[in-house]
Amino acid sequence: MTSSNTDLRTPRAKVRGLGSAKDGTGHFIAQRVTAVAMVPLGLALIAAIISQLGAGHDSFKAFIGNPLVAVGFLLLIFTGTYHMRLGMQVIIEDYVHGEGRKMLSLLANTFFAIVIAAVAGFSVLKLALGA
């Protein structure tokens, strides 16, 4: 008994070209890499905040003005918001039913992450550049 069609995907899945291992592995790796990257960045942020306890606003602005510190804060912001977007994407894909609602939720998730990253990044740059 030979079968010419041994593909177990539905006709819709064949048309969309999606299936296991099309995006999941990259998503999994990106989520783990961002999590690992946030550990030293987060520890550096905590150390920076502790080192500035009791300092005034001008002292903190000067501290953030150091390019190494400002870049570290920006990396933490962008890594954290990307990690947040990836995590929320998994939750939305698993628990939001209906294609329309799912797509709108994913779109809102992406825009929310972009807005958070932009506002936080702008705040760090404003402090760092002394504007």
N, C-alpha and C positions, 0 to 999 in steps of 0.2 A: 504494500500500500504506500504509494508515494503521493505526497501532497505538494502542489506547486506553491502553496501559500503557507509558509511556516512562521510568518510574522504574526505575533500575538497582539499587535497594536490595533486600536480601533481605526476605522477609516478617518475619523476626525483627527486623531493623533498623527496619522501618516501625512495628512494635508498640512497640519501646523508644523510638522518637522520636530516636534518636541517629544521627549521621552526621557527615561532615566539617563543620567550622565551627560545631559546636554548642558546643564548649568549648575546642577547641584554640587558637584565637586569643587568648582571654582568658588561658589558661594561659601561652602564649608571652609575652604582654605582661607578665604578672605576674612571670614569671621574669626577664625583662630589666630591669624596673623595680627589683626587689629587688636585682639584681646591681649596677646603677648606684648605687642608694642606699647599698649597703654600702661603696663605694669611699671617699667622704668620711668615713663613720662609722668605717670601719676605720683610715683614716689618723689620724683624731682619737684613736682608741683607742691606736694606736702612739705618737703624740705624748704622750698622757697618761701612758702607762706609762714612756716615756723621761724625762718630766719628774719622775717620782716615784722614779726609780732612786736607791737609797741612803737614801731617806726611811724613817722608821719606820712602824709599823702605825698609830699615832695620827694621823700626818701624812696617811697615805693615806686613813684614814677621814674626816678633815676635807676632803680633796680630793674624795672621792666625795660628801660631804655637800652640795657645791655643786649646786643643782638643775639647772643646765645640764649639768654632767658626768654626773650620775645619769640624766637623761633621755636623754642621748646614749648611755650604756651600754645603757639599756633599749631604745632604738630599734635599736641594733645587735643586741642579743640577739633581739628579736622579728622583725626583718627577716631575720636570719641563719637562724633556725629555720624561718621560713616558706619562705625560699628553699631550704633543705635539704629540707623536705617536698615542695616542688614538684619538685625534681630527682629525689628518690627515687621519687616517683610515676611519673615518666616511665620510669625504669628498671624498676620493677615492672610497669607496663603493657606494656612491650616484652618482658621476659624471663621473667616468671612465667606459666606456662601452667596452664590450668584455672581456671574461674570462682571456685570456692570458695577455692582457694589465693590467687588474685589479690585477692579481696575481703578475706580475712584479712590479707594482707600490707599492703594499703592502709590497713586499719583500724589495724594495729600501727604503721605509719609515722606516721599522724596522732597516735595516742596518744603515741608516742615524742617527736615534735616538741613536743607540748603539755607533757609532763613536763620535757623539757630547758628549754623557755622558762620554765616555772613555777619550777623550781629555780634557774636562773640569775637570773631576775628577782627572786625572793625574796632571793637572796644580795646583789644590788645594793641592794635596798631596805633590807635589814637593816643593811648598812654605811652607807647614806646617812642612815637615820633614827636611827642610833646605838643600836639595840636590842641 
